[in-house]
Amino acid sequence: MTDLQHRIILHAYVTEKSMDEMERQNKLEFVVDGRADRAQIRRAVEAIYQCKVVKVTTKTVRSGKIATVKFSKEYSAEDIGSRAGVF
């Protein structure tokens, strides 16, 4: 099951806007498999990073599918981002 979750979350998506959202709104952005739905993305992020996800939104761009994940207040997006390879 873990291998499947790692195939859903491909890598962190880092832009100036995503860094601002990480600091101000406790959110991270990930490039995800285009076939994954929001529930699958939520379960994969919670399993991989051992955290609680409040909300997942997705958008499809030319390069693929991007998921914006908002974490609950007891988890820091900066800490999770450092584990995801943002820094």
trRosetta pair geometry for C-beta under 8 A, 3 or more apart (Angstrom, degrees):
i j d omega theta_ij theta_ji phi_ij phi_ji
1 4 5.6 -54 -158 34 40 113
1 5 6.6 39 148 -19 69 104
1 47 7.8 -98 131 -173 107 162
2 5 5.5 -54 -150 35 37 113
2 6 6.4 35 153 -17 68 104
2 47 7.1 -151 -110 144 73 126
2 48 7.9 122 -150 -90 84 75
3 6 5.8 -55 -150 37 33 110
3 7 6.6 33 150 -20 64 105
4 7 5.6 -57 -153 34 34 111
4 8 6.9 37 149 -24 65 99
4 44 8.0 -119 115 -102 73 108
5 8 5.6 -47 -152 26 38 113
5 9 6.8 4 161 13 69 101
5 43 7.2 -113 -112 116 110 85
5 44 4.0 168 -153 -131 87 86
5 47 5.2 -85 -133 78 165 132
5 48 5.8 -172 139 -53 124 101
6 9 6.6 -63 -138 57 34 85
6 44 7.8 -179 -51 -161 27 113
6 48 7.0 125 -81 -99 70 126
7 10 7.9 12 -169 -81 34 69
7 33 6.3 34 141 -54 75 137
8 32 5.9 -4 164 -157 68 97
8 33 5.2 -84 -132 14 46 115
8 36 4.7 101 -146 -96 98 148
8 40 5.7 -147 -130 143 148 106
8 41 6.2 -162 158 -97 123 56
8 44 4.3 -135 74 -72 135 165
9 30 5.3 -36 -146 173 91 147
9 32 5.9 -37 -104 -107 45 84
9 41 7.2 110 -73 -142 86 74
9 44 5.1 177 -23 134 106 128
9 45 6.4 120 -75 -76 141 70
9 48 6.3 -92 39 1 149 162
10 30 7.1 145 46 168 67 91
10 31 4.6 -54 65 99 117 94
10 32 6.2 -180 3 -106 91 23
10 33 6.7 134 -44 -52 102 62
10 64 7.8 -25 26 144 154 160
11 30 6.9 179 97 -154 26 77
11 31 5.5 8 56 43 72 107
11 84 7.8 131 -166 171 54 95
11 85 7.1 -54 -156 70 93 130
12 28 6.5 -63 -135 179 103 113
12 29 7.0 95 -169 83 66 60
12 30 5.7 -57 -109 -104 43 69
12 31 7.7 47 112 9 6 80
12 81 6.7 97 -132 -142 152 76
12 84 4.5 104 -56 136 124 120
12 85 5.9 -176 14 70 123 83
12 86 4.9 -94 133 -76 163 83
13 18 6.1 178 104 -76 80 166
13 29 4.1 -66 65 117 107 105
13 30 5.9 163 -2 -123 93 10
13 31 5.1 117 -64 -41 105 80
13 66 5.5 -18 -9 -133 172 108
14 18 5.8 -137 -135 77 35 132
14 19 6.7 48 -160 -55 82 94
14 29 7.7 172 -71 65 33 103
14 86 5.6 145 -87 -143 122 83
15 18 4.7 94 46 8 76 101
15 19 7.0 -137 90 -5 40 86
15 29 7.6 -8 20 53 95 147
16 19 5.8 -54 -150 34 31 112
16 20 6.6 32 151 -19 63 106
17 20 5.7 -55 -152 35 32 112
17 21 6.4 32 151 -17 66 105
18 21 5.5 -50 -145 38 36 113
18 22 6.4 44 151 -27 64 101
18 27 7.7 -111 -153 108 68 96
18 28 7.2 52 -178 -153 105 44
18 29 4.4 -87 -124 17 129 123
19 22 5.5 -47 -150 28 33 117
19 23 6.7 25 155 -12 63 105
19 86 7.9 153 -98 177 84 125
20 23 6.1 -60 -152 39 31 104
20 24 5.9 -1 164 7 69 117
21 24 6.4 -69 -128 53 26 91
21 25 4.9 -41 -161 45 69 114
21 27 4.3 -47 151 66 110 114
21 28 7.8 174 104 -76 107 23
21 29 7.4 72 68 -31 140 101
21 68 7.3 -54 150 -150 160 117
22 25 7.7 -22 -53 55 9 71
22 26 7.4 36 -160 -124 39 19
22 27 6.2 -105 -84 71 45 55
22 28 5.9 50 -100 -86 99 66
22 77 4.6 -150 -152 119 76 127
22 78 6.2 111 158 -73 109 67
22 81 5.8 26 -146 -51 142 152
22 86 7.5 138 -102 174 165 166
23 77 8.0 -117 -56 74 26 119
23 78 7.2 53 -92 -67 61 111
25 70 6.8 -65 145 -119 98 103
26 70 6.3 71 97 -158 86 73
26 71 5.2 -108 156 57 103 88
26 73 7.1 -99 -82 -104 175 48
26 75 7.7 116 -172 89 119 72
26 76 7.1 -105 -129 -141 97 41
26 77 4.6 165 -160 -20 50 116
27 68 5.6 9 180 -179 126 94
27 69 6.4 156 -155 78 72 44
27 70 4.9 -35 -95 -93 91 67
27 71 7.3 178 -95 5 38 77
27 77 5.9 -3 38 -106 13 157
28 68 7.6 171 87 -152 34 53
28 69 5.4 -16 62 59 81 98
28 71 7.4 39 4 -25 98 110
28 77 5.1 -180 -43 -158 92 106
28 80 6.2 -111 -28 99 150 116
28 81 5.5 -175 -105 -80 124 93
28 84 6.8 109 -175 27 151 162
28 86 7.4 -115 -136 -61 113 142
29 66 5.7 2 -174 -178 110 106
29 67 6.9 161 -153 82 59 45
29 68 5.2 -26 -97 -98 82 68
29 69 7.4 165 -93 14 30 76
30 41 7.6 168 70 -158 128 112
30 45 7.3 -165 -4 -89 154 113
30 66 7.2 158 79 -156 38 59
30 67 5.1 -15 60 59 90 96
30 69 6.6 21 3 -7 109 119
30 84 7.5 -102 -94 -162 104 144
31 63 7.6 -60 -125 120 125 107
31 64 5.5 56 -160 89 103 136
31 65 7.2 116 -162 76 59 54
31 66 6.1 -38 -99 -100 56 67
32 36 5.1 -89 155 54 118 135
32 41 5.6 -24 -126 -107 160 115
32 58 7.3 -74 48 -122 134 114
32 64 7.7 174 59 145 45 113
32 65 5.2 -60 69 98 84 104
32 66 7.2 131 15 -124 86 17
32 67 4.7 37 -12 -10 135 118
33 36 4.5 96 70 -19 94 107
33 65 7.1 -4 101 50 23 127
34 60 7.2 65 -136 -121 96 107
34 64 6.0 -118 -66 -159 99 78
34 65 4.6 149 -105 -15 60 122
36 40 4.6 -128 -159 89 91 128
36 41 5.4 107 141 -58 124 86
36 44 7.6 -35 -153 -3 145 144
36 65 7.3 179 50 95 90 149
36 67 7.9 -49 96 -53 121 137
37 40 5.2 94 54 12 68 103
37 41 7.1 -129 102 -6 34 92
38 41 5.6 -56 -146 37 33 113
38 42 6.2 38 155 -23 67 104
38 56 4.4 159 -158 92 93 119
38 57 7.6 -1 -113 -98 123 22
38 58 6.2 -135 -79 -17 87 115
38 67 7.6 154 -115 -132 66 116
39 42 5.7 -50 -148 33 31 114
39 43 6.5 28 156 -15 64 105
40 43 5.9 -55 -147 38 31 108
40 44 6.2 30 155 -20 65 109
41 44 5.8 -57 -146 37 29 111
41 45 6.3 26 158 -16 66 107
41 56 5.1 148 91 -163 120 153
41 58 7.2 157 -11 -71 162 116
41 67 4.9 -163 -163 -131 153 164
41 69 7.2 -144 145 -82 111 111
42 45 6.2 -59 -147 37 26 106
42 46 6.2 21 158 -14 63 112
42 53 4.8 -155 -144 79 84 147
42 56 5.0 -123 -66 -22 90 139
42 69 7.7 157 -101 -127 60 107
43 46 5.9 -59 -145 41 28 110
43 47 6.1 23 159 -17 65 112
44 47 5.9 -60 -144 39 27 107
44 48 6.0 18 162 -14 66 113
45 48 6.1 -59 -138 41 26 104
45 49 5.9 -20 178 24 65 114
45 51 7.0 -51 142 61 89 106
45 53 5.5 81 87 -64 125 135
45 56 7.7 167 13 -90 141 122
45 69 5.4 169 -121 -136 171 160
46 49 7.2 -74 -126 56 15 80
46 50 7.4 50 177 -114 52 18
46 51 6.1 -122 -123 68 57 59
46 52 6.7 38 -119 -107 106 31
46 53 5.5 -102 -61 -4 97 105
47 50 7.7 10 -168 -69 19 52
49 80 5.0 45 -171 -141 144 106
49 83 6.1 135 -126 91 96 138
49 84 7.1 -25 -87 -62 127 98
51 71 5.7 -36 158 -137 133 117
51 72 7.5 -177 169 31 87 90
51 75 4.3 86 -147 -132 111 165
51 80 5.9 -20 -42 -90 157 133
52 71 6.8 103 78 -163 60 73
52 72 4.2 -5 92 8 113 129
52 74 7.1 44 35 57 123 104
52 75 6.2 168 38 -7 76 130
53 56 6.3 19 163 -51 134 96
53 69 5.6 -63 -133 -167 115 103
53 70 7.1 103 -165 73 70 52
53 71 6.2 -60 -109 -105 50 56
53 72 7.4 -130 -94 -22 4 83
54 70 4.7 -57 62 104 105 99
54 71 6.5 97 1 173 95 9
54 72 5.2 132 -55 -72 101 65
55 69 7.6 168 88 -153 52 42
55 70 4.4 16 51 42 92 117
56 67 5.7 -14 -166 -170 100 111
56 68 7.2 153 -156 78 48 52
56 69 5.5 -8 -105 -105 79 72
56 70 7.7 -146 -68 22 38 74
57 67 7.2 154 80 -156 40 59
57 68 4.8 -9 61 56 92 102
58 65 5.9 -3 -170 -177 114 103
58 66 6.9 153 -155 82 62 47
58 67 5.0 -28 -98 -100 82 72
58 68 7.5 -170 -81 18 32 71
59 65 7.4 165 85 -154 37 60
59 66 5.3 -15 62 61 86 96
59 68 7.7 33 1 -11 100 103
60 64 7.6 -99 -147 146 67 28
60 65 5.2 -31 -103 -101 72 75
60 66 7.8 171 -93 19 23 73
61 64 6.7 4 63 55 81 41
61 65 7.6 156 23 -98 69 25
61 66 6.0 24 4 -6 115 115
71 75 4.5 -95 166 85 129 112
71 76 7.6 27 92 109 146 2
71 77 5.5 174 21 -72 128 81
71 80 6.6 161 -67 1 155 152
72 75 5.7 73 62 20 74 97
75 79 7.2 -121 -175 61 70 119
75 80 6.4 44 163 -40 111 122
76 79 4.2 82 76 5 105 104
76 80 6.8 178 92 -4 56 83
77 80 5.6 -57 -144 45 36 109
77 81 5.8 44 153 -27 68 108
78 81 5.5 -51 -142 36 28 116
78 82 6.6 31 156 -22 61 100
79 82 5.9 -51 -153 29 30 109
79 83 6.9 25 150 -11 62 104
80 83 5.7 -57 -155 40 37 110
80 84 6.1 32 148 -18 69 110
81 84 5.4 -58 -140 41 34 110
81 86 3.7 -29 176 22 97 143
81 87 6.6 85 125 -19 97 92
82 85 8.0 68 -177 -57 27 17
82 86 6.5 -71 -74 48 34 92
82 87 5.0 -18 -110 29 76 121
